[in-house]
Amino acid sequence: MMRKGTALGATMLSVSLILGACGSTAAVTDVGKVKVESVSSTADVKVYAPHEGLNQPPVPVEFERVGEHEVNIKMTSQITDIEIAKGKMYKAWTFNGEAPGPLLVVNEGDLVNFTLDNIDPAVPHSMDFHSMHVAPNVGFADVMPNEEGTFTYPANRPGVFMYHCATAPVLEHIANGMHGVIIVKPKNGYPTDNEVDREFVIVQNEWYKENDLDDMTNGVPSQVVFSTKALNEGDLNTNGDTFTLKDQPLVAKVGEKVRIYINNVGPNEVSSFHVIGTILDDVYIDGNPANHMKGLQTVMLPASGGAVVEFIVTEAGDYPFVTHQFNHATKGAVGVIKVIP
Ligand SMILES: [Cu+2]
């Protein structure tokens, strides 16, 4: 990422930086020619003292189409409190005050001019789009507190891609909330486009003990959650929590073919995405029309993996969607599609 504002020296991204922890004790081992650091203690919390009591209001993402095949996107990295379970707040590290971050939708072939405005007063952040070919140390380099960074790359493969902060220690940044989804719409659409009546976006993520890198590394998630992101103006747009998609179901009508764009942003766990009471008639793994599968009961989403899934709801009623790893469903990863006559 090219920096604007005061440059603080080039940030080289390396394997040791990706895995290394700021202010923590790290063991260094040689793996081949690459030094790999493994985190062995919780990050020094004093580094984050400026976050105490800080709750930055969400800043809307700036998205502007500036040409037939060119968009400008400006996002913030910021510290915002998120309610992850009823009454349980989490001081999240976020993009634009949402966790997962705002949904981005571009077209295959678009040139993306991306700017990250880091308004976190204490910690560098960055952006890694899985939808791009780019030298990571150039495009995805750190942006220092109170600075902006920018890069331009084409989105030249269709799909439902994860984006995330790539600043070391990456696990801490992702698990604290710095993840989201960018949909790159296929140039020629999906072969089932004209069968689809209704579309939703769902994201799965995990929460750990707040800002506890040791728990993120060695523990198990406290919550595994779904969120939905607004595809169109007026659609429900939520953070990853245990309750909203149970209290405010998504709504479809009997006989409709429903499409869900889904991504599992992790950071650590696999999702076994399943909709109870139906069969996934058409599935496009990672959202690429070339990866067309038929008749799946469950779609496997690796950490960072996406899919487009389509199914018909034949009767009125409540259709829960879950990760079929039921320990995770029990920790929150259940939502509901209410099917009405
Ligand atoms: Cu970050």
Residues whose N, C-alpha, C, O or C-beta is under 5 A from the ligand:
A	BS01	CU	P124 H125 S126 C165 T167 H173 M178
